[in-house]
């Protein structure tokens, strides 16, 4: 099955006839329905191929997608080289995952086209990828699957012979990379602060797992909430995907579901933590502010190792080690051998192992919070 085209084609300026559009799409500033579907199928093929590079069994147990070239749409030479590099990077990530004790046996990647814009011989396609991977039972206590939704922008250029070439594919999400997204370099910027600071955690797996002691919150309720709303957002809360990311907002919701109480105060004061129908504290939605509040209010303590986390605990990351935390996640599953699995927004992700995140970001800083 090819890509699922969910966009209302009114978003595409359709030509008077398919024949005129096929003759010169760049001149007409249009694409016909067949070309729009070809855009979607090519996006599906590229992203499915990336997912396949992570699989343990010779990349065979993945849904077969459309070929990387069709009659009227194909990869440019430059994008072909980019994808070759991406696949090499992902195979290296697969090897790193294997060294950490994780592998995937099968996968399913689907792409839905959300919007297409055509102007002056260039087409921009906004698309949503939904991927599910099946964990290989190496220890026997892994969850069944992990999954995520990711958003992409694809750039196409019209050629002189009336065809289209894919010239660029970019993730539009904040937060950690999807597991099938090749890493890109980040530029660190210096930052200093006198505010409460978390202690980074080690990322090597300890020889003995650590059991989380009983606490005063309902950790199962936190996990249940996160796993219910990781993909379909709770309409009772505002979304912040277009305002820096929704990750900390989502974790705050999960913590509240498990018993965290509001703490009143000025919205800009990190020592307060609350949400109401019209506004919220910065600590509810801000990654650094959440950490400052949590440590100052003694709602959590830092753990020495990310593998010590249990259900309901929280992990944050500083991608480029610039002193500013970039992302917040909550543990919703922990295997009997001591591997935490995290669920989060921006990219919407379900039960991704800490090992998988470390494999993608081996040089980042990690912060583990015992809630």
C-alpha positions in Angstrom: 0.0 0.0 0.0 1.3 3.4 -0.9 1.2 6.7 1.0 -2.1 7.8 2.4 -3.1 11.2 0.8 -5.2 12.9 3.4 -4.8 16.5 2.2 -7.9 18.2 0.8 -6.8 18.8 -2.7 -8.2 22.3 -2.6 -4.8 23.1 -1.0 -3.4 22.3 -4.4 -4.2 24.7 -7.3 -5.5 22.2 -9.8 -5.1 22.9 -13.5 -7.9 23.2 -16.0 -7.0 19.8 -17.3 -4.6 17.1 -16.3 -3.0 17.2 -19.7 -2.0 20.9 -19.4 -0.5 20.4 -16.0 1.5 17.4 -17.1 2.8 19.4 -20.0 4.4 22.2 -18.0 3.7 22.2 -14.2 6.3 24.9 -13.6 4.8 27.3 -16.0 1.2 26.6 -14.9 2.1 26.8 -11.2 0.0 23.7 -10.6 0.1 20.0 -10.1 -2.7 17.5 -10.9 -4.1 14.9 -8.6 -1.8 12.2 -9.9 1.3 14.3 -9.3 0.1 15.2 -5.8 -0.3 11.5 -5.1 3.2 10.8 -6.5 4.6 13.4 -4.1 3.1 11.4 -1.2 4.2 8.0 -2.5 7.8 9.3 -2.9 7.8 10.7 0.7 6.4 7.3 1.9 9.2 5.5 0.0 12.0 7.6 1.4 10.9 7.4 5.0 10.0 3.7 4.8 13.6 3.1 3.4 15.0 5.0 6.4 13.0 2.9 8.8 14.1 -0.3 7.1 17.7 0.6 7.7 17.1 0.0 11.4 15.7 -3.5 11.2 17.5 -6.5 12.5 16.6 -8.9 9.8 18.1 -7.6 6.6 15.5 -4.9 6.3 12.8 -7.3 4.9 10.1 -7.0 7.6 8.9 -3.6 6.6 5.9 -2.7 4.6 6.8 -2.4 1.0 6.5 1.2 -0.2 6.5 2.7 -3.7 9.8 2.8 -5.6 12.0 5.9 -5.2 11.3 7.0 -8.7 8.0 7.2 -10.6 7.0 8.4 -14.1 6.9 12.0 -13.1 8.6 12.3 -9.7 12.0 11.2 -8.5 14.9 12.1 -6.2 17.4 14.6 -7.5 21.1 13.6 -7.7 21.9 15.6 -4.6 19.1 14.2 -2.6 20.1 10.7 -3.7 23.5 11.3 -2.2 21.9 12.7 0.9 19.7 9.6 1.3 22.7 7.3 0.8 24.5 9.2 3.7 21.3 9.0 5.8 21.0 5.2 5.4 24.7 4.8 6.3 24.1 6.9 9.5 21.1 4.9 10.4 22.9 1.6 10.0 25.5 2.9 12.3 22.8 3.8 14.8 21.4 0.2 14.4 24.8 -1.1 15.4 25.0 1.2 18.4 21.5 0.1 19.4 22.6 -3.5 19.2 25.6 -2.8 21.5 23.1 -1.3 24.0 20.9 -4.5 23.8 18.1 -3.2 21.5 16.9 -4.2 18.1 13.7 -4.1 15.9 12.3 -7.0 14.0 9.6 -5.3 11.9 8.2 -1.9 11.2 5.4 0.0 9.5 5.8 3.5 8.2 2.9 5.5 6.7 3.0 9.0 5.3 0.0 11.3 5.0 0.3 14.5 2.9 -1.2 17.4 4.8 -0.6 20.3 2.4 0.9 21.1 -0.9 1.9 24.6 -2.2 3.2 25.3 -5.7 4.9 28.5 -6.7 7.3 29.4 -9.6 8.4 25.8 -10.4 8.8 24.8 -6.8 6.4 22.6 -4.7 6.5 22.4 -0.9 4.8 19.4 0.7 4.0 19.2 4.4 3.6 15.6 5.5 3.0 13.5 8.7 4.8 10.3 9.2 3.4 7.6 11.5 5.8 4.8 12.3 5.6 1.7 14.5 8.5 -0.6 15.2 8.4 -4.0 16.9 11.0 -4.7 19.6 13.1 -7.8 19.2 12.8 -9.9 22.3 16.4 -9.9 23.4 15.9 -10.0 27.1 12.3 -11.1 26.9 10.9 -8.2 28.9 10.7 -5.5 26.2 7.3 -3.9 25.4 5.7 -5.1 22.1 6.2 -1.9 20.1 7.4 1.7 20.0 5.9 4.4 17.8 6.0 8.0 16.9 4.5 10.7 14.7 6.9 13.1 12.9 6.3 16.0 10.6 8.3 16.8 7.5 8.7 19.4 4.8 9.6 18.1 1.3 10.9 20.4 -1.4 10.4 19.6 -5.1 11.7 21.4 -8.1 10.2 21.2 -11.6 12.5 20.1 -14.4 12.5 21.3 -18.0 10.8 18.2 -19.3 7.8 18.7 -17.1 8.7 16.4 -14.2 9.6 16.9 -10.6 12.6 16.1 -8.4 12.8 15.9 -4.6 15.5 18.3 -3.6 15.1 18.4 0.2 13.5 16.6 3.2 13.5 18.4 6.5 12.0 17.6 9.9 9.8 20.4 11.3 9.6 19.0 14.8 11.3 20.1 18.0 12.6 17.6 20.5 14.7 14.5 20.1 15.2 12.9 16.7 12.8 10.2 15.6 14.7 7.0 15.6 14.8 6.9 11.8 15.9 10.6 11.5 19.6 11.1 10.7 21.4 13.3 13.2 22.5 16.8 12.3 25.0 18.9 14.1 24.0 21.6 16.6 25.8 24.7 17.5 26.3 25.3 21.2 25.9 28.7 22.7 27.2 29.7 26.1 24.8 30.2 29.0 25.4 30.9 32.7 22.8 30.9 35.5 22.6 31.1 39.3 19.2 29.3 39.3 18.7 25.7 40.8 20.6 23.4 38.6 20.1 19.7 38.0 23.0 17.2 38.1 23.7 15.3 34.9 23.1 11.5 35.0 25.4 8.7 33.7 24.2 6.9 30.6 26.0 3.6 30.9 23.8 0.7 31.9 24.7 -0.4 35.5 25.4 -4.1 36.2 22.5 -4.2 38.6 19.1 -2.6 38.1 17.8 -0.3 40.8 14.2 -0.6 42.0 12.1 2.5 42.4 10.8 2.8 46.0 7.2 3.5 46.8 6.4 7.2 46.7 3.6 9.6 47.4 2.2 9.9 43.9 0.2 7.6 41.6 2.9 6.7 39.1 0.6 4.3 37.2 -1.9 7.1 36.6 0.9 9.3 35.2 1.9 6.6 32.8 -1.7 5.8 31.9 -2.3 9.4 31.1 0.8 9.8 29.0 0.1 6.6 27.0 -3.5 7.7 26.4 -2.6 11.2 25.1 0.8 10.7 23.4 -0.8 10.8 20.0 -4.3 12.2 20.4 -3.9 15.3 22.5 -6.2 16.0 25.5 -8.6 18.8 24.3 -8.8 20.0 27.9 -5.3 21.5 27.6 -3.8 24.0 25.2 -1.1 22.9 22.8 2.3 24.5 22.5 3.8 22.8 19.4 4.1 26.1 17.6 5.4 27.9 20.6 8.6 26.2 21.5 7.3 22.6 21.8 4.7 20.7 23.8 7.0 18.3 25.6 7.0 19.9 29.1 3.3 20.8 28.9 2.6 17.1 28.3 4.8 16.0 31.2 3.1 18.5 33.5 -0.3 17.1 32.5 0.9 13.6 33.3 2.3 14.6 36.6 -0.9 16.4 37.6 -2.9 13.2 36.6 -0.7 11.3 39.1 -1.2 13.7 42.0 1.0 16.8 41.6 -0.8 19.8 43.1 -0.8 23.3 41.7 1.5 25.8 43.5 0.2 29.3 43.2 2.3 32.4 42.4 3.3 34.7 39.6 3.2 33.1 36.2 6.8 34.2 35.5 8.2 33.0 38.9 9.7 29.5 38.5 8.7 28.8 42.2 5.1 28.5 41.1 3.5 25.7 39.0 0.0 25.8 37.8 -2.4 25.8 34.8 -5.9 27.3 34.5 -8.4 28.0 31.7 -6.7 31.2 30.5 -2.9 30.9 31.3 -0.2 28.8 33.0 3.0 29.3 34.8 6.3 29.2 32.8 7.3 26.2 34.9 4.4 24.3 33.5 5.6 24.6 29.9 9.2 25.6 30.1 11.9 22.9 30.2 14.4 24.8 32.3 11.7 26.5 34.4 10.2 23.1 35.2 13.5 21.8 36.4 14.1 24.9 38.6 10.6 24.5 40.1 10.9 20.8 40.7 14.3 21.0 42.5 13.4 24.1 44.4 10.1 22.7 45.6 11.7 19.3 46.3 9.1 17.6 44.1 12.0 15.4 42.7 15.7 14.5 43.2 18.3 13.9 40.6 19.3 10.3 39.9 22.9 9.3 39.2 22.1 7.2 36.2 19.3 7.3 33.6 18.8 3.6 34.0 17.7 4.1 37.6 14.5 5.7 36.4 11.2 4.0 37.1 7.6 4.6 35.9 6.6 8.2 36.5 10.1 9.5 36.6 11.2 12.3 34.2 14.2 12.6 31.9 15.5 15.9 30.4 18.2 16.4 27.7 20.6 19.2 26.9 21.3 18.3 23.2 24.4 20.5 22.7 25.7 20.8 26.3 25.1 24.6 26.3 23.7 24.6 29.8 20.1 25.0 28.7 17.8 21.9 28.7 16.0 21.2 25.5 13.5 18.4 26.1 11.3 16.7 28.7 10.0 13.1 28.7 8.3 10.8 31.2 8.9 7.1 31.8 5.8 5.0 31.2 7.3 1.5 31.1 10.3 -0.2 32.7 11.4 -3.7 31.8 12.2 -6.2 34.4 15.9 -6.0 33.4 15.9 -2.3 34.2 15.5 -0.4 30.9 13.2 2.7 31.1 10.9 3.5 28.1 9.8 7.1 27.6 6.7 8.6 26.1 6.6 12.3 25.0 5.4 15.0 22.7 7.4 16.9 20.0 8.0 14.3 18.3 4.9 12.4 19.5 6.5 9.2 20.7 5.3 6.0 22.6 7.6 3.8 24.7 11.0 4.7 23.2 13.8 3.1 25.2 16.4 5.2 26.9 19.0 3.1 25.0 17.5 4.2 21.6 17.7 7.9 22.7 21.3 7.5 23.8 22.2 5.8 20.5 20.9 8.9 18.7 22.5 11.4 21.1 25.6 9.8 22.6 27.3 13.1 23.4 24.3 15.0 24.9 23.7 15.7 28.6 21.0 13.7 30.4 19.1 14.6 33.6 17.0 12.0 35.4 14.5 13.0 38.1 13.0 10.7 40.7 9.5 11.9 41.1 
